[in-house]
Amino acid sequence: MKLRRTIAALVGAVLPVAGFAAPAAQAAQTGVSVTYQVDARHDGTLIDSGVAAPPLDRKWSRDFGGAVSYPIVAGGRVFATSSSPNGYGTILHAVNAATGKDAWAPVALGGTYWWSALAYGGGRLYAQNYDGQLTAFNPATGAQLWTAKMPGQYSFTSPPTFAAGVVYTGGAGSGGTLYAVDAATGAVLWTQSVMNGDNSSPAVTATGVYVSYACEQAYAFDPKTGTPTWHHETSCEGGGGRTPVVADGGLWIRDDAGMTPSVLNLTNGTTRGTYPAAGWSPAPAFDGHEGYFVDEGVLQERHSRTLESRWTFAGDNQLSTAPIVVNGYVYVGSRTGELWALNGATGQPVWSTNVGAPITDPDEHNASQPLTGLAAGNGLVVVPATNTLQAYGH
């Protein structure tokens, strides 16, 4: 049974950690959102000089007639998938970021159920359906460049991630498999067995590919060779997973099998600490040492090393999205359709608007719809709200 809890506001100074030398800060994603939670680390942070400080205005809105995925925002276009209104499968949409009009005609991605996911990089857009069909498109024209069926599995619910010429993804059905795919050709470069392979978009850095599944079965692999680096394991396993986040030298993992969310050391997979949240809470976002966590409908800031909290924001107590951070402002949406922007340092709300439709939770455990999430880039903050995709800017 899932235990419910109430977050109490914690107020305190951010304390240094004795004897800890902070790692060099990783550069924030600039100007584009290229996978789930913005970048290959899934840390939810973006710098875009084209996105003005809030308040923002609605620039355009599109109704796709089915539940809408997290968007990709790159190359002057916004890409998203939506569940088909006529049976199984999803539809890929490409929208001109400036006008909200179709950049090219929608493409049916097919597949069982209503799940699909996108990534972008190397001048290509990558779409994957539930059956493991991974397809590369020309993002300017929609022309198909290659398509490949991932071998050995039949259930695919892990959004792909592009990094350094490779697309990483996962599959399940008979055990689990992590795949590294040549982004130029679709050829599988290497595979590795993992425990069950569900719902975990690979987080990728120059030195590691990280995935995390039920019961805190988390792994690190060498990005080029697939050689295992470490395996953080517990006494149980099961279906399901959660997308991990790489931030401040740690791997932030969540688990809905009853374990408290943890922070693992990137170098060896040992537990650095735990943080109070439900395992099914959305992925946190990070801006330097500041982490932003949505749990039980409330947003809380925590220092990434001490886990001390300086502020809490309840909004309408129905906050639903994984937060993202754009130019130091934290954006978060609600099941009631409210969208907020907050000062990341103080938690002070600086703008809000109602988008006119519920902003649904990211469902990392089912294939009943595409995975949802906020994104930004090309001067816009982009919000999937039920069947609509909406863009805000100046």
C-alpha positions in Angstrom: 0.0 0.0 0.0 1.2 3.5 -0.8 1.7 5.6 2.3 0.5 9.2 2.1 2.4 11.9 4.0 2.3 15.6 4.6 5.3 17.8 3.8 6.1 20.3 6.5 7.8 23.5 5.5 11.4 23.4 6.7 13.3 26.7 7.1 17.0 26.8 7.6 20.4 27.9 6.4 22.1 26.0 3.6 25.0 24.4 5.3 28.3 23.3 3.8 29.3 19.7 3.9 32.5 19.2 5.9 35.4 17.8 3.9 33.5 17.7 0.6 35.0 19.3 -2.5 32.2 20.0 -4.9 32.7 18.5 -8.4 33.0 20.9 -11.3 29.6 22.1 -12.3 28.2 20.6 -15.5 27.1 23.1 -18.1 23.4 23.6 -18.3 21.5 22.7 -21.4 21.3 25.8 -23.7 18.3 26.8 -25.8 16.8 23.4 -26.6 15.0 20.5 -24.9 16.2 17.2 -26.5 14.7 14.4 -24.4 12.5 13.8 -21.3 13.4 16.3 -18.6 15.2 18.5 -21.1 18.7 16.9 -21.5 20.6 13.7 -21.4 21.2 14.0 -17.6 17.4 14.5 -17.1 18.2 17.3 -14.6 15.4 19.5 -15.8 17.6 22.7 -16.3 17.8 25.0 -19.3 19.4 28.3 -20.1 17.7 30.2 -23.0 18.3 33.9 -23.4 15.2 33.9 -25.7 12.9 33.0 -22.8 12.2 36.3 -21.1 11.6 36.5 -17.4 7.9 35.8 -16.5 5.2 36.9 -16.8 4.7 35.1 -20.2 2.0 35.3 -22.8 0.4 32.3 -24.6 1.8 32.3 -28.1 -0.2 29.3 -29.4 -2.2 26.3 -28.5 -2.8 23.0 -30.4 -5.4 20.3 -29.7 -4.2 17.0 -31.0 -7.2 14.9 -30.0 -5.3 12.6 -27.7 -3.1 12.6 -24.7 0.1 14.6 -25.5 3.7 13.7 -24.6 6.5 15.7 -23.3 7.7 18.0 -26.1 11.1 18.2 -27.8 12.0 21.9 -28.6 14.8 22.3 -31.0 15.7 23.7 -34.5 12.8 26.2 -34.5 10.3 23.4 -34.1 8.3 21.7 -31.3 7.8 18.0 -31.6 5.4 15.8 -29.5 3.4 12.6 -29.8 -0.2 12.0 -29.0 -2.3 8.9 -28.4 -4.3 7.9 -31.4 -8.0 8.7 -31.1 -8.8 5.5 -33.2 -7.3 2.4 -31.6 -3.8 1.6 -30.5 -0.8 3.7 -31.6 0.5 7.3 -31.4 0.9 10.1 -33.8 4.1 12.3 -34.2 3.5 16.0 -34.6 5.9 18.7 -35.8 5.0 22.3 -35.1 6.6 25.6 -36.1 7.8 27.1 -32.8 7.0 30.6 -33.9 3.6 30.1 -35.4 2.1 26.9 -33.9 1.3 25.7 -37.4 2.3 22.2 -38.7 5.9 22.2 -39.8 5.1 18.9 -41.6 2.3 16.5 -41.8 1.6 14.3 -38.7 3.1 10.7 -38.9 1.4 7.6 -37.4 4.0 5.7 -35.4 1.8 2.6 -34.8 2.6 0.2 -32.0 0.7 -1.5 -29.3 -1.0 0.6 -26.7 -0.6 4.4 -26.6 3.0 4.9 -25.6 5.8 6.6 -27.6 8.7 8.9 -26.8 11.1 11.2 -28.5 14.7 12.4 -28.5 16.7 14.8 -30.6 20.4 15.1 -31.5 22.9 14.8 -34.4 20.5 16.7 -36.7 17.8 14.0 -36.3 14.6 13.4 -34.4 14.1 9.9 -32.9 10.8 8.3 -32.1 10.2 5.0 -30.4 6.9 3.2 -30.0 5.8 0.5 -27.4 6.9 -2.3 -29.7 10.5 -1.1 -29.9 10.4 0.4 -33.4 13.0 3.2 -33.3 12.8 5.6 -36.2 15.0 8.6 -37.2 13.4 11.5 -39.0 14.7 14.6 -40.7 13.4 17.2 -38.3 13.1 19.9 -41.1 11.0 17.8 -43.5 9.7 14.7 -41.7 11.5 12.4 -44.1 12.3 9.0 -42.6 16.0 8.4 -42.4 16.1 4.9 -40.9 14.0 2.6 -38.8 15.1 -0.3 -36.6 13.3 -2.8 -34.4 15.1 -3.3 -31.1 15.8 -7.1 -30.8 15.0 -9.5 -28.0 12.2 -7.7 -26.2 8.5 -6.7 -26.8 7.7 -4.0 -24.2 9.3 -0.6 -24.5 8.5 2.2 -22.1 11.8 3.9 -21.6 12.2 7.1 -23.5 15.3 7.3 -25.7 18.3 9.5 -25.0 20.8 10.9 -27.5 24.4 11.6 -26.6 27.6 11.8 -28.7 26.2 10.1 -31.8 24.4 7.3 -29.9 20.8 6.7 -29.0 20.3 4.8 -25.7 17.0 3.1 -24.8 15.6 0.1 -22.9 13.2 -2.7 -23.4 11.5 -5.4 -21.3 9.4 -8.5 -21.7 11.8 -11.3 -21.1 14.2 -9.9 -18.5 15.4 -6.5 -19.6 17.8 -5.0 -22.1 19.7 -1.7 -22.4 20.5 -0.8 -26.0 23.1 1.6 -27.6 22.1 2.4 -31.2 24.2 4.2 -33.9 22.3 7.5 -34.4 23.4 7.7 -38.0 22.4 4.2 -39.2 20.1 2.6 -36.6 22.6 -0.3 -36.1 22.7 -1.7 -32.5 26.2 -1.1 -31.2 25.9 -3.0 -27.9 23.4 -4.4 -25.5 23.4 -5.2 -21.8 21.1 -7.3 -19.6 19.3 -5.4 -16.8 16.6 -6.4 -14.3 13.4 -5.9 -16.3 14.1 -2.8 -18.3 10.9 -0.8 -17.8 10.2 2.9 -17.6 13.8 4.2 -17.1 15.1 6.7 -19.7 18.9 6.3 -19.7 20.7 9.3 -18.1 23.9 9.8 -20.0 27.2 11.7 -19.3 30.6 11.5 -21.0 31.6 8.7 -18.6 28.4 6.8 -17.8 25.0 5.5 -18.9 22.7 5.1 -15.9 19.3 3.4 -15.5 17.2 2.5 -12.5 14.4 -0.1 -12.1 12.1 -1.4 -9.4 13.6 -2.2 -6.0 16.5 0.3 -6.6 18.1 -2.0 -9.2 20.3 0.7 -10.6 23.2 0.3 -13.1 26.1 2.2 -14.7 27.7 1.3 -18.0 30.5 2.7 -20.1 28.8 4.7 -22.9 31.1 3.5 -25.7 31.5 -0.1 -24.9 28.6 -1.0 -22.6 31.1 -2.4 -20.1 29.4 -2.6 -16.6 30.8 0.0 -14.1 28.6 -0.9 -11.1 25.3 -2.4 -10.1 23.4 -1.1 -7.1 21.2 -4.0 -6.1 18.9 -4.9 -3.3 17.1 -8.1 -2.1 14.2 -7.7 -4.5 13.3 -7.1 -8.1 10.2 -6.5 -10.1 8.6 -4.8 -13.1 8.7 -1.1 -13.4 11.3 1.7 -13.1 11.8 5.4 -12.9 14.0 7.7 -14.9 17.1 8.6 -12.9 18.6 12.1 -12.7 22.3 12.9 -12.7 23.1 16.0 -10.7 25.9 17.2 -8.4 27.9 14.0 -8.5 24.9 11.9 -7.7 22.3 9.6 -9.3 18.9 10.5 -7.9 16.6 7.4 -8.1 13.0 6.8 -7.1 11.2 3.6 -6.5 7.5 2.8 -6.1 8.2 -0.7 -4.6 8.3 0.9 -1.1 11.8 2.1 -0.8 12.7 5.7 0.1 14.2 7.7 -2.9 18.0 7.6 -2.8 21.0 9.5 -4.0 23.8 7.2 -5.3 27.4 8.1 -5.8 28.1 8.2 -9.5 31.5 6.6 -9.2 30.5 3.4 -7.5 26.8 3.2 -6.9 26.9 3.3 -3.1 24.1 5.2 -1.3 25.0 8.8 -0.5 21.8 9.5 1.2 18.0 9.4 1.0 15.4 12.1 0.8 11.8 12.2 2.0 9.4 11.7 -0.8 7.0 9.0 -2.2 8.8 6.7 -4.6 6.2 7.5 -7.3 6.8 11.2 -7.1 8.0 13.0 -10.4 11.6 13.4 -11.2 13.4 16.3 -9.4 15.1 19.1 -11.2 18.4 20.8 -10.3 20.0 24.2 -10.7 23.5 23.9 -9.3 23.2 22.8 -5.6 19.5 23.6 -5.5 17.1 20.7 -6.1 13.4 21.0 -6.7 11.1 18.1 -5.7 7.3 17.7 -6.2 5.8 15.3 -3.7 2.1 14.8 -2.7 1.1 17.9 -4.7 3.7 20.2 -3.1 7.0 21.7 -4.4 10.0 21.8 -2.1 13.5 23.2 -2.6 16.4 21.2 -1.1 20.1 21.6 -1.1 21.6 18.7 -3.1 24.2 17.9 -0.4 22.7 18.7 2.9 19.0 18.1 1.8 18.1 21.1 4.0 15.1 22.9 2.7 14.7 26.7 2.5 11.2 26.9 1.1 8.1 25.0 0.2 5.4 26.0 -2.3 2.0 24.3 -2.1 0.1 26.2 -4.8 -3.3 24.5 -5.0 -1.9 21.3 -3.3 -2.3 19.5 -6.6 1.1 20.1 -8.3 1.5 17.3 -10.7 4.4 17.8 -13.1 8.1 17.2 -12.8 9.5 20.7 -12.4 11.9 22.3 -14.8 14.2 25.3 -14.3 14.6 27.9 -17.0 17.0 30.8 -16.4 16.7 30.3 -12.7 12.9 30.2 -12.6 11.1 27.0 -11.6 8.1 26.1 -13.7 5.6 23.6 -12.3 2.0 22.6 -13.4 -1.1 21.4 -11.6 -3.9 18.9 -12.1 -6.2 21.9 -12.1 -4.5 23.4 -15.2 -2.6 26.0 -13.3 1.0 26.8 -14.4 3.4 28.6 -12.0 6.8 30.3 -12.3 8.7 30.7 -9.1 12.0 32.4 -8.2 14.2 29.4 -7.7 16.2 31.0 -4.9 13.3 32.2 -2.8 10.3 30.2 -3.8 8.4 33.4 -4.4 5.7 32.9 -7.2 6.2 35.5 -9.9 3.6 34.4 -12.4 0.8 32.0 -12.9 -1.8 31.2 -15.5 -4.5 28.6 -16.1 -3.9 26.7 -19.3 -7.5 25.6 -19.6 -7.0 21.8 -19.2 -5.5 19.5 -16.5 -1.7 19.1 -16.6 -1.5 15.4 -15.9 1.1 13.6 -13.8 3.9 11.9 -15.7 2.9 8.2 -15.6 6.1 6.3 -15.5 4.4 3.0 -14.8 1.8 2.4 -17.6 1.6 2.5 -21.4 -1.9 4.1 -21.4 -0.6 7.3 -22.8 2.7 9.0 -23.8 4.9 10.2 -21.0 4.2 13.8 -20.2 6.4 16.6 -19.0 7.3 20.3 -19.4 10.0 21.6 -21.8 11.5 24.9 -23.0 13.7 26.3 -25.7 13.6 28.5 -28.8 12.2 31.3 -26.6 9.3 29.2 -25.4 8.0 27.3 -22.3 5.9 24.5 -23.7 3.2 22.7 -21.7 1.3 19.5 -22.6 -2.1 19.7 -20.9 -4.3 16.7 -21.5 -4.9 16.7 -25.3 -3.4 20.1 -25.9 0.1 21.5 -26.4 0.6 25.1 -25.4 3.5 27.5 -25.8 4.3 30.6 -23.7 6.8 33.3 -24.3 7.1 37.0 -25.2 
